[in-house]
Amino acid sequence: MRSVHELMSLQGRVAAITGGAGHIGRAFAQSLAELGCNICILDVAKDRAEEVASSLRDTYRVKASSFVADITDERQVAEMAQHIVKAHQRLDILINNAAYPSLSVAEDGKKLEDQTLEQWEPNVNVCLRGTFLTTRAVTPLLRQSKNASIVNIASIYGVVGPDMRLYDGLEMGNSAWYAAAKGGIVQLTRYLASTLAPSIRVNCIAPGGVWRNQPESFHVRYVARTPLQRMAVEEDLCGAAVFFTSDLSSYVTGQVLLVDGGWTSW
Ligand SMILES: NC(=O)c1ccc[n+]([C@@H]2O[C@H](COP(=O)([O-])OP(=O)(O)OC[C@H]3O[C@@H](n4cnc5c(N)ncnc54)[C@H](O)[C@@H]3O)[C@@H](O)[C@H]2O)c1
């Protein structure tokens, strides 16, 4: 039997992370790199993506590249797959994490009747169309790996409806697109897990709200409703990412792990 240390090792493997220049994507990249994984950061944000790749190279001495692509664009996604082959020659891990395109309009606080397609379409597209296109493009590469793992990033709001009392009196809110897109990610995970088995494992992390200087009244209400009595921070999500991407979970596929401080436990 291999040791837990051996099961956790990602030495020599390659992971591609969409939205890898964002808050959570960057934390995933750091955790995987710490375990020896080479990383390809995929993002629309050129400077941030290269900055993350460069800091991974400096800090963890792994091979890290960045590639700028809009994952909703089929041609750019094909180029992205070519980049992975050229820069890394293989792929073992895909984390579908990108969300929140900068083109989307800020109307999260609006009631349903006032929510628009201008917000719905780019957001649902990044989460669902982007995950579909990216996964489809790299599946032939992942099939060549003996340890292939896809991790999709959903949300508690892909599993339960929002408690709108949290947003009383605030401009921030919780829009329909998020429920639809993240619920879609949860179910797409199950579809991919059963259709890509046994060559590729596919699992999902559904995080609770991450602390980002939200208004104090929201924060107080969120914490009061959370059994572990705080919002998440990025590092709370990294254990789940290491578990799903490494051989620690070699017999686990099709699962949705809620990392939410107990938010959905009552
Ligand atoms: N922040 C939270 O509270 C929270 C809670 C639950 C789930 N999540 C999920 O975690 C994931 C990461 O969220 P985050 O908080 O790090 O967000 P973030 O905004 O910090 O990062 C998202 C990244 O995706 C990139 N991106 C957007 N559109 C893209 C496109 N078309 N092509 C390629 N890249 C694109 C952005 O440039 C950005 O770097 C998302 O899927 C989000 O829904 C976040």
The ligand as an ORCA input file, in Angstrom:
! r2SCAN-3c Opt
* xyz 0 1
  N     -16.010     34.004     -4.238
  C     -16.954     33.253     -3.677
  O     -17.543     33.583     -2.626
  C     -17.323     31.951     -4.319
  C     -18.234     31.112     -3.652
  C     -18.600     29.922     -4.247
  C     -18.074     29.575     -5.464
  N     -17.201     30.395     -6.089
  C     -16.695     29.978     -7.394
  O     -15.277     29.885     -7.353
  C     -14.745     30.157     -8.645
  C     -13.634     31.211     -8.563
  O     -14.187     32.388     -8.011
  P     -13.290     33.591     -7.477
  O     -13.968     34.106     -6.297
  O     -11.871     33.181     -7.415
  O     -13.515     34.649     -8.670
  P     -12.463     35.647     -9.353
  O     -13.276     36.701    -10.039
  O     -11.422     36.059     -8.391
  O     -11.774     34.712    -10.468
  C     -12.445     34.321    -11.640
  C     -11.428     34.299    -12.768
  O     -12.093     33.830    -13.968
  C     -11.574     34.605    -15.060
  N     -12.515     34.577    -16.173
  C     -13.710     35.211    -16.260
  N     -14.266     35.011    -17.466
  C     -13.409     34.225    -18.173
  C     -13.425     33.688    -19.493
  N     -14.448     33.912    -20.330
  N     -12.373     32.925    -19.888
  C     -11.331     32.686    -19.044
  N     -11.256     33.182    -17.786
  C     -12.290     33.944    -17.362
  C     -11.400     36.003    -14.482
  O     -10.513     36.787    -15.259
  C     -10.871     35.703    -13.095
  O      -9.454     35.685    -13.056
  C     -15.930     30.586     -9.520
  O     -16.395     29.487    -10.269
  C     -16.961     31.003     -8.485
  O     -18.290     30.927     -8.963
  C     -16.800     31.573     -5.542
*
